[in-house]
Amino acid sequence: MSKINKSATGTVSRDEIGNLLDDFKTDILGCLNEQLYTLKIQNKKKAKNVSLSIFCSKCRKKHFLIECPLDSI
């Protein structure tokens, strides 16, 4: 309620604006950190899947043996 009264009267100090901007910056950096962490986990999972895949002796492409497209024909 005090923020509403202050903004209505226009008496917000520079320190308060600075604190709000610092909080906003902290929130943005926190969100970016979470997104980067999620991307790192996804990349690790992809790398693990690629390392588990091998060259198929039937079609000579790199994939899991149970995912061979020639088996579905």
mmCIF file as gemmi writes it, N, C-alpha and C atoms, coordinates in Angstrom:
data_model
loop_
_atom_site.group_PDB
_atom_site.id
_atom_site.type_symbol
_atom_site.label_atom_id
_atom_site.label_alt_id
_atom_site.label_comp_id
_atom_site.label_asym_id
_atom_site.label_entity_id
_atom_site.label_seq_id
_atom_site.pdbx_PDB_ins_code
_atom_site.Cartn_x
_atom_site.Cartn_y
_atom_site.Cartn_z
_atom_site.occupancy
_atom_site.B_iso_or_equiv
_atom_site.pdbx_formal_charge
_atom_site.auth_seq_id
_atom_site.auth_asym_id
_atom_site.pdbx_PDB_model_num
ATOM 1 N N . MET Axp A 1 ? 0.82 -1.176 0 1 0 ? 1 A 1
ATOM 2 C CA . MET Axp A 1 ? 0 0 0 1 0 ? 1 A 1
ATOM 3 C C . MET Axp A 1 ? 0.867 1.244 0 1 0 ? 1 A 1
ATOM 4 N N . SER Axp A 2 ? 2.025 1.174 0.643 1 0 ? 2 A 1
ATOM 5 C CA . SER Axp A 2 ? 2.893 2.343 0.682 1 0 ? 2 A 1
ATOM 6 C C . SER Axp A 2 ? 3.469 2.643 -0.696 1 0 ? 2 A 1
ATOM 7 N N . LYS Axp A 3 ? 3.691 1.605 -1.507 1 0 ? 3 A 1
ATOM 8 C CA . LYS Axp A 3 ? 4.197 1.833 -2.863 1 0 ? 3 A 1
ATOM 9 C C . LYS Axp A 3 ? 3.17 2.573 -3.707 1 0 ? 3 A 1
ATOM 10 N N . ILE Axp A 4 ? 1.888 2.24 -3.5 1 0 ? 4 A 1
ATOM 11 C CA . ILE Axp A 4 ? 0.829 2.907 -4.265 1 0 ? 4 A 1
ATOM 12 C C . ILE Axp A 4 ? 0.766 4.379 -3.891 1 0 ? 4 A 1
ATOM 13 N N . ASN Axp A 5 ? 0.837 4.667 -2.601 1 0 ? 5 A 1
ATOM 14 C CA . ASN Axp A 5 ? 0.784 6.061 -2.158 1 0 ? 5 A 1
ATOM 15 C C . ASN Axp A 5 ? 1.992 6.844 -2.645 1 0 ? 5 A 1
ATOM 16 N N . LYS Axp A 6 ? 3.155 6.224 -2.61 1 0 ? 6 A 1
ATOM 17 C CA . LYS Axp A 6 ? 4.36 6.912 -3.056 1 0 ? 6 A 1
ATOM 18 C C . LYS Axp A 6 ? 4.318 7.188 -4.554 1 0 ? 6 A 1
ATOM 19 N N . SER Axp A 7 ? 3.845 6.206 -5.327 1 0 ? 7 A 1
ATOM 20 C CA . SER Axp A 7 ? 3.814 6.422 -6.764 1 0 ? 7 A 1
ATOM 21 C C . SER Axp A 7 ? 2.729 7.421 -7.139 1 0 ? 7 A 1
ATOM 22 N N . ALA Axp A 8 ? 1.655 7.497 -6.365 1 0 ? 8 A 1
ATOM 23 C CA . ALA Axp A 8 ? 0.587 8.444 -6.659 1 0 ? 8 A 1
ATOM 24 C C . ALA Axp A 8 ? 1.041 9.868 -6.376 1 0 ? 8 A 1
ATOM 25 N N . THR Axp A 9 ? 1.828 10.04 -5.327 1 0 ? 9 A 1
ATOM 26 C CA . THR Axp A 9 ? 2.296 11.39 -4.999 1 0 ? 9 A 1
ATOM 27 C C . THR Axp A 9 ? 3.567 11.747 -5.753 1 0 ? 9 A 1
ATOM 28 N N . GLY Axp A 10 ? 4.282 10.745 -6.264 1 0 ? 10 A 1
ATOM 29 C CA . GLY Axp A 10 ? 5.488 11.015 -7.041 1 0 ? 10 A 1
ATOM 30 C C . GLY Axp A 10 ? 6.716 11.239 -6.193 1 0 ? 10 A 1
ATOM 31 N N . THR Axp A 11 ? 6.709 10.792 -4.951 1 0 ? 11 A 1
ATOM 32 C CA . THR Axp A 11 ? 7.848 11.003 -4.067 1 0 ? 11 A 1
ATOM 33 C C . THR Axp A 11 ? 8.618 9.711 -3.852 1 0 ? 11 A 1
ATOM 34 N N . VAL Axp A 12 ? 9.169 9.176 -4.918 1 0 ? 12 A 1
ATOM 35 C CA . VAL Axp A 12 ? 9.998 7.981 -4.829 1 0 ? 12 A 1
ATOM 36 C C . VAL Axp A 12 ? 11.444 8.438 -4.911 1 0 ? 12 A 1
ATOM 37 N N . SER Axp A 13 ? 12.235 7.991 -3.956 1 0 ? 13 A 1
ATOM 38 C CA . SER Axp A 13 ? 13.626 8.444 -3.924 1 0 ? 13 A 1
ATOM 39 C C . SER Axp A 13 ? 14.479 7.648 -4.909 1 0 ? 13 A 1
ATOM 40 N N . ARG Axp A 14 ? 15.633 8.172 -5.184 1 0 ? 14 A 1
ATOM 41 C CA . ARG Axp A 14 ? 16.564 7.491 -6.102 1 0 ? 14 A 1
ATOM 42 C C . ARG Axp A 14 ? 17.051 6.184 -5.506 1 0 ? 14 A 1
ATOM 43 N N . ASP Axp A 15 ? 17.194 6.154 -4.188 1 0 ? 15 A 1
ATOM 44 C CA . ASP Axp A 15 ? 17.623 4.922 -3.534 1 0 ? 15 A 1
ATOM 45 C C . ASP Axp A 15 ? 16.59 3.817 -3.72 1 0 ? 15 A 1
ATOM 46 N N . GLU Axp A 16 ? 15.313 4.157 -3.611 1 0 ? 16 A 1
ATOM 47 C CA . GLU Axp A 16 ? 14.264 3.159 -3.789 1 0 ? 16 A 1
ATOM 48 C C . GLU Axp A 16 ? 14.238 2.643 -5.22 1 0 ? 16 A 1
ATOM 49 N N . ILE Axp A 17 ? 14.407 3.537 -6.176 1 0 ? 17 A 1
ATOM 50 C CA . ILE Axp A 17 ? 14.458 3.119 -7.582 1 0 ? 17 A 1
ATOM 51 C C . ILE Axp A 17 ? 15.681 2.239 -7.818 1 0 ? 17 A 1
ATOM 52 N N . GLY Axp A 18 ? 16.8 2.618 -7.224 1 0 ? 18 A 1
ATOM 53 C CA . GLY Axp A 18 ? 18.014 1.811 -7.349 1 0 ? 18 A 1
ATOM 54 C C . GLY Axp A 18 ? 17.824 0.425 -6.771 1 0 ? 18 A 1
ATOM 55 N N . ASN Axp A 19 ? 17.168 0.331 -5.624 1 0 ? 19 A 1
ATOM 56 C CA . ASN Axp A 19 ? 16.908 -0.973 -4.998 1 0 ? 19 A 1
ATOM 57 C C . ASN Axp A 19 ? 15.979 -1.814 -5.866 1 0 ? 19 A 1
ATOM 58 N N . LEU Axp A 20 ? 14.952 -1.186 -6.435 1 0 ? 20 A 1
ATOM 59 C CA . LEU Axp A 20 ? 14.038 -1.915 -7.311 1 0 ? 20 A 1
ATOM 60 C C . LEU Axp A 20 ? 14.76 -2.437 -8.547 1 0 ? 20 A 1
ATOM 61 N N . LEU Axp A 21 ? 15.639 -1.627 -9.114 1 0 ? 21 A 1
ATOM 62 C CA . LEU Axp A 21 ? 16.402 -2.052 -10.288 1 0 ? 21 A 1
ATOM 63 C C . LEU Axp A 21 ? 17.369 -3.182 -9.938 1 0 ? 21 A 1
ATOM 64 N N . ASP Axp A 22 ? 17.977 -3.111 -8.756 1 0 ? 22 A 1
ATOM 65 C CA . ASP Axp A 22 ? 18.872 -4.183 -8.318 1 0 ? 22 A 1
ATOM 66 C C . ASP Axp A 22 ? 18.102 -5.49 -8.139 1 0 ? 22 A 1
ATOM 67 N N . ASP Axp A 23 ? 16.916 -5.401 -7.544 1 0 ? 23 A 1
ATOM 68 C CA . ASP Axp A 23 ? 16.082 -6.599 -7.384 1 0 ? 23 A 1
ATOM 69 C C . ASP Axp A 23 ? 15.691 -7.166 -8.737 1 0 ? 23 A 1
ATOM 70 N N . PHE Axp A 24 ? 15.341 -6.29 -9.663 1 0 ? 24 A 1
ATOM 71 C CA . PHE Axp A 24 ? 14.95 -6.723 -11.008 1 0 ? 24 A 1
ATOM 72 C C . PHE Axp A 24 ? 16.123 -7.413 -11.705 1 0 ? 24 A 1
ATOM 73 N N . LYS Axp A 25 ? 17.303 -6.824 -11.582 1 0 ? 25 A 1
ATOM 74 C CA . LYS Axp A 25 ? 18.505 -7.405 -12.188 1 0 ? 25 A 1
ATOM 75 C C . LYS Axp A 25 ? 18.806 -8.774 -11.582 1 0 ? 25 A 1
ATOM 76 N N . THR Axp A 26 ? 18.643 -8.904 -10.281 1 0 ? 26 A 1
ATOM 77 C CA . THR Axp A 26 ? 18.877 -10.174 -9.608 1 0 ? 26 A 1
ATOM 78 C C . THR Axp A 26 ? 17.891 -11.232 -10.09 1 0 ? 26 A 1
ATOM 79 N N . ASP Axp A 27 ? 16.621 -10.845 -10.246 1 0 ? 27 A 1
ATOM 80 C CA . ASP Axp A 27 ? 15.607 -11.782 -10.737 1 0 ? 27 A 1
ATOM 81 C C . ASP Axp A 27 ? 15.926 -12.242 -12.155 1 0 ? 27 A 1
ATOM 82 N N . ILE Axp A 28 ? 16.331 -11.328 -13.016 1 0 ? 28 A 1
ATOM 83 C CA . ILE Axp A 28 ? 16.661 -11.681 -14.403 1 0 ? 28 A 1
ATOM 84 C C . ILE Axp A 28 ? 17.859 -12.62 -14.443 1 0 ? 28 A 1
ATOM 85 N N . LEU Axp A 29 ? 18.887 -12.314 -13.67 1 0 ? 29 A 1
ATOM 86 C CA . LEU Axp A 29 ? 20.067 -13.177 -13.659 1 0 ? 29 A 1
ATOM 87 C C . LEU Axp A 29 ? 19.739 -14.558 -13.098 1 0 ? 29 A 1
ATOM 88 N N . GLY Axp A 30 ? 18.85 -14.622 -12.115 1 0 ? 30 A 1
ATOM 89 C CA . GLY Axp A 30 ? 18.435 -15.909 -11.575 1 0 ? 30 A 1
ATOM 90 C C . GLY Axp A 30 ? 17.708 -16.747 -12.616 1 0 ? 30 A 1
ATOM 91 N N . CYS Axp A 31 ? 16.819 -16.112 -13.379 1 0 ? 31 A 1
ATOM 92 C CA . CYS Axp A 31 ? 16.087 -16.826 -14.436 1 0 ? 31 A 1
ATOM 93 C C . CYS Axp A 31 ? 17.042 -17.32 -15.518 1 0 ? 31 A 1
ATOM 94 N N . LEU Axp A 32 ? 17.977 -16.48 -15.907 1 0 ? 32 A 1
ATOM 95 C CA . LEU Axp A 32 ? 18.951 -16.889 -16.927 1 0 ? 32 A 1
ATOM 96 C C . LEU Axp A 32 ? 19.805 -18.054 -16.434 1 0 ? 32 A 1
ATOM 97 N N . ASN Axp A 33 ? 20.175 -18.01 -15.159 1 0 ? 33 A 1
ATOM 98 C CA . ASN Axp A 33 ? 20.976 -19.09 -14.588 1 0 ? 33 A 1
ATOM 99 C C . ASN Axp A 33 ? 20.208 -20.405 -14.627 1 0 ? 33 A 1
ATOM 100 N N . GLU Axp A 34 ? 18.925 -20.373 -14.287 1 0 ? 34 A 1
ATOM 101 C CA . GLU Axp A 34 ? 18.1 -21.581 -14.329 1 0 ? 34 A 1
ATOM 102 C C . GLU Axp A 34 ? 17.981 -22.115 -15.755 1 0 ? 34 A 1
ATOM 103 N N . GLN Axp A 35 ? 17.809 -21.226 -16.719 1 0 ? 35 A 1
ATOM 104 C CA . GLN Axp A 35 ? 17.685 -21.652 -18.109 1 0 ? 35 A 1
ATOM 105 C C . GLN Axp A 35 ? 18.983 -22.264 -18.62 1 0 ? 35 A 1
ATOM 106 N N . LEU Axp A 36 ? 20.118 -21.664 -18.261 1 0 ? 36 A 1
ATOM 107 C CA . LEU Axp A 36 ? 21.404 -22.223 -18.675 1 0 ? 36 A 1
ATOM 108 C C . LEU Axp A 36 ? 21.633 -23.593 -18.049 1 0 ? 36 A 1
ATOM 109 N N . TYR Axp A 37 ? 21.242 -23.74 -16.795 1 0 ? 37 A 1
ATOM 110 C CA . TYR Axp A 37 ? 21.387 -25.023 -16.118 1 0 ? 37 A 1
ATOM 111 C C . TYR Axp A 37 ? 20.548 -26.089 -16.823 1 0 ? 37 A 1
ATOM 112 N N . THR Axp A 38 ? 19.322 -25.739 -17.197 1 0 ? 38 A 1
ATOM 113 C CA . THR Axp A 38 ? 18.445 -26.664 -17.903 1 0 ? 38 A 1
ATOM 114 C C . THR Axp A 38 ? 19.041 -27.055 -19.257 1 0 ? 38 A 1
ATOM 115 N N . LEU Axp A 39 ? 19.588 -26.084 -19.978 1 0 ? 39 A 1
ATOM 116 C CA . LEU Axp A 39 ? 20.212 -26.384 -21.272 1 0 ? 39 A 1
ATOM 117 C C . LEU Axp A 39 ? 21.422 -27.295 -21.115 1 0 ? 39 A 1
ATOM 118 N N . LYS Axp A 40 ? 22.205 -27.087 -20.059 1 0 ? 40 A 1
ATOM 119 C CA . LYS Axp A 40 ? 23.366 -27.94 -19.826 1 0 ? 40 A 1
ATOM 120 C C . LYS Axp A 40 ? 22.932 -29.375 -19.569 1 0 ? 40 A 1
ATOM 121 N N . ILE Axp A 41 ? 21.868 -29.536 -18.793 1 0 ? 41 A 1
ATOM 122 C CA . ILE Axp A 41 ? 21.367 -30.883 -18.516 1 0 ? 41 A 1
ATOM 123 C C . ILE Axp A 41 ? 20.881 -31.538 -19.803 1 0 ? 41 A 1
ATOM 124 N N . GLN Axp A 42 ? 20.147 -30.791 -20.629 1 0 ? 42 A 1
ATOM 125 C CA . GLN Axp A 42 ? 19.661 -31.338 -21.893 1 0 ? 42 A 1
ATOM 126 C C . GLN Axp A 42 ? 20.814 -31.728 -22.805 1 0 ? 42 A 1
ATOM 127 N N . ASN Axp A 43 ? 21.856 -30.902 -22.857 1 0 ? 43 A 1
ATOM 128 C CA . ASN Axp A 43 ? 23.011 -31.223 -23.698 1 0 ? 43 A 1
ATOM 129 C C . ASN Axp A 43 ? 23.731 -32.471 -23.199 1 0 ? 43 A 1
ATOM 130 N N . LYS Axp A 44 ? 23.807 -32.636 -21.877 1 0 ? 44 A 1
ATOM 131 C CA . LYS Axp A 44 ? 24.441 -33.844 -21.334 1 0 ? 44 A 1
ATOM 132 C C . LYS Axp A 44 ? 23.639 -35.082 -21.711 1 0 ? 44 A 1
ATOM 133 N N . LYS Axp A 45 ? 22.312 -34.979 -21.66 1 0 ? 45 A 1
ATOM 134 C CA . LYS Axp A 45 ? 21.469 -36.119 -22.037 1 0 ? 45 A 1
ATOM 135 C C . LYS Axp A 45 ? 21.645 -36.457 -23.512 1 0 ? 45 A 1
ATOM 136 N N . LYS Axp A 46 ? 21.719 -35.425 -24.359 1 0 ? 46 A 1
ATOM 137 C CA . LYS Axp A 46 ? 21.917 -35.666 -25.796 1 0 ? 46 A 1
ATOM 138 C C . LYS Axp A 46 ? 23.267 -36.321 -26.042 1 0 ? 46 A 1
ATOM 139 N N . ALA Axp A 47 ? 24.3 -35.832 -25.371 1 0 ? 47 A 1
ATOM 140 C CA . ALA Axp A 47 ? 25.634 -36.399 -25.553 1 0 ? 47 A 1
ATOM 141 C C . ALA Axp A 47 ? 25.668 -37.847 -25.088 1 0 ? 47 A 1
ATOM 142 N N . LYS Axp A 48 ? 24.953 -38.138 -24.003 1 0 ? 48 A 1
ATOM 143 C CA . LYS Axp A 48 ? 24.909 -39.509 -23.512 1 0 ? 48 A 1
ATOM 144 C C . LYS Axp A 48 ? 24.202 -40.406 -24.518 1 0 ? 48 A 1
ATOM 145 N N . ASN Axp A 49 ? 23.111 -39.925 -25.106 1 0 ? 49 A 1
ATOM 146 C CA . ASN Axp A 49 ? 22.397 -40.721 -26.098 1 0 ? 49 A 1
ATOM 147 C C . ASN Axp A 49 ? 23.235 -40.96 -27.344 1 0 ? 49 A 1
ATOM 148 N N . VAL Axp A 50 ? 23.986 -39.953 -27.767 1 0 ? 50 A 1
ATOM 149 C CA . VAL Axp A 50 ? 24.84 -40.098 -28.949 1 0 ? 50 A 1
ATOM 150 C C . VAL Axp A 50 ? 25.947 -41.1 -28.671 1 0 ? 50 A 1
ATOM 151 N N . SER Axp A 51 ? 26.49 -41.072 -27.466 1 0 ? 51 A 1
ATOM 152 C CA . SER Axp A 51 ? 27.571 -42.005 -27.149 1 0 ? 51 A 1
ATOM 153 C C . SER Axp A 51 ? 27.066 -43.442 -27.058 1 0 ? 51 A 1
ATOM 154 N N . LEU Axp A 52 ? 25.772 -43.614 -26.725 1 0 ? 52 A 1
ATOM 155 C CA . LEU Axp A 52 ? 25.215 -44.961 -26.65 1 0 ? 52 A 1
ATOM 156 C C . LEU Axp A 52 ? 24.833 -45.517 -28.009 1 0 ? 52 A 1
ATOM 157 N N . SER Axp A 53 ? 24.628 -44.635 -28.975 1 0 ? 53 A 1
ATOM 158 C CA . SER Axp A 53 ? 24.251 -45.12 -30.296 1 0 ? 53 A 1
ATOM 159 C C . SER Axp A 53 ? 25.483 -45.629 -31.033 1 0 ? 53 A 1
ATOM 160 N N . ILE Axp A 54 ? 25.28 -46.628 -31.877 1 0 ? 54 A 1
ATOM 161 C CA . ILE Axp A 54 ? 26.387 -47.228 -32.628 1 0 ? 54 A 1
ATOM 162 C C . ILE Axp A 54 ? 25.976 -47.332 -34.091 1 0 ? 54 A 1
ATOM 163 N N . PHE Axp A 55 ? 26.94 -47.651 -34.945 1 0 ? 55 A 1
ATOM 164 C CA . PHE Axp A 55 ? 26.625 -47.843 -36.353 1 0 ? 55 A 1
ATOM 165 C C . PHE Axp A 55 ? 25.883 -49.16 -36.529 1 0 ? 55 A 1
ATOM 166 N N . CYS Axp A 56 ? 24.767 -49.069 -37.184 1 0 ? 56 A 1
ATOM 167 C CA . CYS Axp A 56 ? 23.933 -50.247 -37.412 1 0 ? 56 A 1
ATOM 168 C C . CYS Axp A 56 ? 24.538 -51.067 -38.553 1 0 ? 56 A 1
ATOM 169 N N . SER Axp A 57 ? 24.577 -52.376 -38.358 1 0 ? 57 A 1
ATOM 170 C CA . SER Axp A 57 ? 25.147 -53.237 -39.399 1 0 ? 57 A 1
ATOM 171 C C . SER Axp A 57 ? 24.177 -53.427 -40.563 1 0 ? 57 A 1
ATOM 172 N N . LYS Axp A 58 ? 22.896 -53.136 -40.346 1 0 ? 58 A 1
ATOM 173 C CA . LYS Axp A 58 ? 21.905 -53.319 -41.405 1 0 ? 58 A 1
ATOM 174 C C . LYS Axp A 58 ? 21.855 -52.123 -42.353 1 0 ? 58 A 1
ATOM 175 N N . CYS Axp A 59 ? 21.738 -50.921 -41.798 1 0 ? 59 A 1
ATOM 176 C CA . CYS Axp A 59 ? 21.576 -49.752 -42.667 1 0 ? 59 A 1
ATOM 177 C C . CYS Axp A 59 ? 22.804 -48.846 -42.675 1 0 ? 59 A 1
ATOM 178 N N . ARG Axp A 60 ? 23.78 -49.142 -41.84 1 0 ? 60 A 1
ATOM 179 C CA . ARG Axp A 60 ? 25.051 -48.414 -41.762 1 0 ? 60 A 1
ATOM 180 C C . ARG Axp A 60 ? 24.889 -46.946 -41.38 1 0 ? 60 A 1
ATOM 181 N N . LYS Axp A 61 ? 23.866 -46.666 -40.57 1 0 ? 61 A 1
ATOM 182 C CA . LYS Axp A 61 ? 23.679 -45.333 -40.011 1 0 ? 61 A 1
ATOM 183 C C . LYS Axp A 61 ? 23.86 -45.414 -38.505 1 0 ? 61 A 1
ATOM 184 N N . LYS Axp A 62 ? 24.151 -44.292 -37.876 1 0 ? 62 A 1
ATOM 185 C CA . LYS Axp A 62 ? 24.403 -44.283 -36.444 1 0 ? 62 A 1
ATOM 186 C C . LYS Axp A 62 ? 23.091 -44.047 -35.694 1 0 ? 62 A 1
ATOM 187 N N . HIS Axp A 63 ? 22.655 -45.051 -34.944 1 0 ? 63 A 1
ATOM 188 C CA . HIS Axp A 63 ? 21.458 -44.964 -34.109 1 0 ? 63 A 1
ATOM 189 C C . HIS Axp A 63 ? 21.442 -46.179 -33.183 1 0 ? 63 A 1
ATOM 190 N N . PHE Axp A 64 ? 20.447 -46.23 -32.313 1 0 ? 64 A 1
ATOM 191 C CA . PHE Axp A 64 ? 20.29 -47.399 -31.467 1 0 ? 64 A 1
ATOM 192 C C . PHE Axp A 64 ? 19.87 -48.588 -32.329 1 0 ? 64 A 1
ATOM 193 N N . LEU Axp A 65 ? 20.296 -49.769 -31.948 1 0 ? 65 A 1
ATOM 194 C CA . LEU Axp A 65 ? 19.964 -50.945 -32.746 1 0 ? 65 A 1
ATOM 195 C C . LEU Axp A 65 ? 18.462 -51.202 -32.789 1 0 ? 65 A 1
ATOM 196 N N . ILE Axp A 66 ? 17.768 -50.913 -31.709 1 0 ? 66 A 1
ATOM 197 C CA . ILE Axp A 66 ? 16.322 -51.167 -31.686 1 0 ? 66 A 1
ATOM 198 C C . ILE Axp A 66 ? 15.556 -50.121 -32.491 1 0 ? 66 A 1
ATOM 199 N N . GLU Axp A 67 ? 16.211 -49.049 -32.912 1 0 ? 67 A 1
ATOM 200 C CA . GLU Axp A 67 ? 15.56 -47.995 -33.7 1 0 ? 67 A 1
ATOM 201 C C . GLU Axp A 67 ? 15.88 -48.083 -35.19 1 0 ? 67 A 1
ATOM 202 N N . CYS Axp A 68 ? 16.325 -49.214 -35.646 1 0 ? 68 A 1
ATOM 203 C CA . CYS Axp A 68 ? 16.694 -49.354 -37.046 1 0 ? 68 A 1
ATOM 204 C C . CYS Axp A 68 ? 15.452 -49.237 -37.943 1 0 ? 68 A 1
ATOM 205 N N . PRO Axp A 69 ? 15.485 -48.355 -38.918 1 0 ? 69 A 1
ATOM 206 C CA . PRO Axp A 69 ? 14.338 -48.2 -39.798 1 0 ? 69 A 1
ATOM 207 C C . PRO Axp A 69 ? 14.09 -49.422 -40.677 1 0 ? 69 A 1
ATOM 208 N N . LEU Axp A 70 ? 15.103 -50.239 -40.894 1 0 ? 70 A 1
ATOM 209 C CA . LEU Axp A 70 ? 14.929 -51.434 -41.704 1 0 ? 70 A 1
ATOM 210 C C . LEU Axp A 70 ? 14.136 -52.525 -40.977 1 0 ? 70 A 1
ATOM 211 N N . ASP Axp A 71 ? 14.094 -52.451 -39.651 1 0 ? 71 A 1
ATOM 212 C CA . ASP Axp A 71 ? 13.337 -53.44 -38.876 1 0 ? 71 A 1
ATOM 213 C C . ASP Axp A 71 ? 11.827 -53.219 -39.029 1 0 ? 71 A 1
ATOM 214 N N . SER Axp A 72 ? 11.421 -52.012 -39.333 1 0 ? 72 A 1
ATOM 215 C CA . SER Axp A 72 ? 9.98 -51.724 -39.422 1 0 ? 72 A 1
ATOM 216 C C . SER Axp A 72 ? 9.418 -52.042 -40.787 1 0 ? 72 A 1
ATOM 217 N N . ILE Axp A 73 ? 10.256 -52.395 -41.743 1 0 ? 73 A 1
ATOM 218 C CA . ILE Axp A 73 ? 9.772 -52.695 -43.095 1 0 ? 73 A 1
ATOM 219 C C . ILE Axp A 73 ? 9.213 -54.088 -43.177 1 0 ? 73 A 1
